[in-house]
Structures are given as C-alpha cells and as structure tokens.
Amino acid sequence: MVKFTHIENDRAQMVDISGKGDVTREATAAGRIFLRPETLAAIREGRSLKGNVLATARVAATMAVKNTAQMIPMCHPIPISSVAVDFTEGDGYIESTVVVKMTGKTGVEMEALTGVSVALLTIWDMVKSAEKDKDGQYPVTRIDGIHVIEKKKGK
C-alpha cells in the first residue's frame, strides 16, 4: 500500500460545465448491508426499537440525494427531478437501490451513490443495538458493494 505523503498539485476545483447543454440524465446505484438473521426478521416484521427502518432509510436517502453538493465539495448542485429508493432482502443482507433523474449539464452518479450510502448507514444506525455482540462489536454487520449499476444520458 502506498501512503500519500506529498501531493505536487494540491489544487482542487469544480469542473466548468457552462458550455454543456441540458439533457435528461439518470443514474442507478446499489449497495448492501449484511445483518444478523434476527435483525433482518425484526426489520421484516416491524419490531425494530427505533421504528420503521426502511421508511426512515428511504427518507434519509432522498434527503442525501438532494444535499449531495453540500457534502461533496466539487459536486455541482443540480435540480433533481425524481428519486426512487427501493430495498430487497437477500441471503443475510438488505440491498438498497437508488435511481436519480434530472435534466441538466452534469450526471447524477454521485447523487445516486450518496443516496445508497446514507440509506445503508441509516439502516445500520436504526438496528445497531441489535447487531452488537457481548463486547459491543459488530461481527456480522458490514456495508459492501456500493456501485453504479447504470447511467443514462439523453433519450
């Protein structure tokens, strides 16, 4: 592993997109959170101590999408047209999928990735008391595989 100790060009700037035309854009991202079987059952059956886990994660993901430019310094603030957040349960995990749409000069991948990340972090926060072992550690819980599934530009 290489450690960054000195960077020659420490300049950072937002890319100029003023010359680009407005087009319809869409991005889909997904990721998974691995949880104990008992925790998955509690989420499925609505028995989480903090309330409705997936409804809360859906709202958190939507808020994160709308505020991505405030969290990622060189990301452009953009007019979001729609956000769709879905959850599926797999073998030992919940997968979150976020689809973001807009019309503008730049893509929406970062918004979709941010939405997925915050959805999964919210799930973790909502169930962390059930996930801890006797030593207060998280032997099963992990977030994995956050990635862009697809991006579309134009019609």
QUIHUQUI-V47361 format. One record per backbone hydrogen bond with DSSP energy under -1.0 kcal/mol. NH is the residue of the N-H (numbers start at 1). CO is the residue of the C=O. E is the energy in kcal/mol with one decimal. If there is no record, write none. Layout:
BEGIN
NH&CO&E + NH&CO&E
END
This chain:
BEGIN
20&17&-1.8 + 23&104&-2.4 + 25&102&-3.5 + 26&152&-2.2 + 27&100&-2.1 + 28&150&-2.9 + 29&98&-2.4 + 30&147&-2.3 + 31&96&-1.6 + 32&144&-2.7 + 33&94&-2.3 + 34&142&-3.1 + 35&92&-1.9 + 40&36&-2.3 + 41&37&-2.2 + 42&38&-2.1 + 43&39&-2.3 + 44&40&-2.6 + 45&41&-2.5 + 47&42&-3.1 + 51&48&-1.1 + 56&52&-2.0 + 57&53&-2.4 + 58&54&-2.2 + 59&55&-1.9 + 60&56&-2.5 + 61&57&-2.5 + 62&58&-2.0 + 63&59&-2.5 + 64&60&-2.4 + 65&61&-2.5 + 66&62&-2.0 + 67&63&-1.0 + 68&65&-1.2 + 70&67&-1.2 + 71&68&-1.5 + 72&68&-2.4 + 75&72&-1.9 + 80&78&-1.0 + 81&101&-3.0 + 82&101&-1.7 + 84&99&-2.4 + 86&97&-2.8 + 88&95&-2.1 + 90&93&-2.9 + 92&90&-1.5 + 94&33&-2.1 + 95&88&-3.3 + 96&31&-2.7 + 97&86&-2.6 + 98&29&-2.6 + 99&84&-2.6 + 100&27&-2.6 + 101&82&-2.4 + 102&25&-2.2 + 104&23&-2.4 + 112&108&-2.1 + 113&109&-2.8 + 114&110&-2.4 + 115&111&-2.4 + 116&112&-2.2 + 117&113&-2.4 + 118&114&-2.6 + 119&115&-2.3 + 120&116&-2.5 + 121&117&-2.4 + 122&118&-2.3 + 123&119&-2.1 + 124&120&-2.3 + 125&121&-2.5 + 126&122&-2.5 + 127&123&-1.5 + 130&127&-1.1 + 131&127&-1.2 + 132&128&-1.2 + 133&137&-2.4 + 136&133&-2.1 + 142&34&-1.1 + 144&32&-2.8 + 147&30&-2.5 + 149&28&-2.7 + 150&28&-1.6 + 152&26&-3.1 + 154&24&-3.3
END
